């Protein structure tokens, strides 16, 4: 990175303590990740609460992930163009708006609209990582990025028992009022603490590219989530998958030819970036697989192969994994500096595969699920810390927002796919217990096999990522 970027960094409008910047960005990341698991404790009850089918209520979760997939690269590009702090503020404001809409709604349509707006806040994490790159010295960046990346799991794991406690002892609308309150606190902290950034990448927003990406991803997710219900060979299902793939192919062709693309696919084609992003799909899938399956398995009646726990007890079993992610953040940062990000990613992905193999073989006791989820927490902590560092070591300094946004897009594709696929599997392979459709043990086993496959693919792909040493000089890291 040149002297001009060094001078730009020194011109930041105000210089609060570095620890305060990291803490505020981490809190904003916690708010973002909390949105993913906000309604997870309610999944089994959503059909009754919203008077809708189980297939329809899966969209209360999936729509958030879908919007996250589309909005994250857009917010990353806007951050590079107009300032990362400004975009973070805008995303938190959208989170508050969506939470209020869902809180005052009693229908599935209103809740889905609110959840869609909540999904936009996902861009806070890659933007926060890009801000850290701008203001932190290299020796502190790895640990800070590991902490910020860990918030994607920590917020959900810690927020889950809180959400369960509220849902079990108060009206479910209180969940969304809580989300609005968290967003308001995060917004106030960002305005008060985060400095205005001046490292910009001039250009225009690729509106056509954003629309094309949204149409393509939406079509494919409709295929995944509705294929079983519509019939895998029905005209509507085939139209979704063929049309979605065709739109994405045209979108890619357009991105390579437009002056200011939404995503720079040439940068994305670099081996380190390409293999990391494809592997990110598997990591996103594996992460959300546990969020979808473990709570429902813990809450399912014992007569149906579950454990019969209430929402709060099930959430307390899930919570330690999030705490593990936060605790190992310093270790992740140290390992990244010592051995490099690629080995860290490989070890983390392997841990996730072993976790799902464990729970596939041993899941007769609650502590089996706890151990598996703790191991998943370690794996997610390592892999999510490694991916942004691999990306930032491979792209120009003024493209870190968009590039991290692209990586988050691929993770979001994985999480969206997990929500849709596993929601479909659990709905299709269910049995009736006292008038309620409950997933069978076989349904959970299918989900675990899918997660194993996703994690194994990520392990293999990580071996093709070029090795990078921490001591090397890279254009997107501060000198």
MOTABEL-V820479 format. One line per field, one symbol per residue. phi: phi as a letter, one per 30 degrees, with the letter a starting at -180 (. if undefined). psi: psi as a letter, one per 20 degrees, with the letter a starting at -180 (. if undefined). A space follows every 10 residues. Layout:
phi->???
psi->???
This chain:
phi->.ddddddddd cedabdeddd dddddddddd edddddcece dcedceeddc hbdddddddd cddddddddd dddddddddd dcjddddedd ddddeddddd eddccccddd dddddddddd dedddddddd deedccdedc dedddddddd ddcdeddddd ddddddddcb ddddeddddd dddddddddd ddcddddbdb belbdddddd dddddddddd ddeddceddd jdcdeddddd dddddddddd edddddcddc ddbddddddd eddddddddd dddddddded dddddddddd eddcjccidd ddddddddee ddddeddded deddddddcj ddeddddddd ddeddddedd dbbdbddddd ddddddeddd edddddeddd dddbbdddbd dddddddded dddddddddd ddddddddcb bcbhicdbed dddddddddd dddddddddd dddcdedbcd ddcbdccdd
psi->qrhhhghhhi jphqmrqhhh gggghhghhg gghhhhjgjg iighighghj lrrhghihih ghhghghghg hghghgghgh giphgghggg ghhhggghgg ghhjqjrhgh gggghghhhh ihihghhggh gghhiqqhii gggghggghh hhhgggghhg hggggghhir qhhhghhggg gghggggggg hhgpqpqioq nqaqpngghg gggggggggh hggghighgh phjqhgghgg gggghgghgh gggghiiqgn qgpnhghhip gggghghghh ghggghgigh hgggghghiq qhijjbikqr gggghhhhgh ghhggghjgh gggghghgir hghggggghh hgghghgghh hokiqhhghg gghghhgggg ggghhhghhg ghiiqqhjjh ghghhgghgh ghgghggggg ghggghhhmr qpoljpopqr hhghhghhgg hggghgghgg hhiippppqh iqpqhjqq.
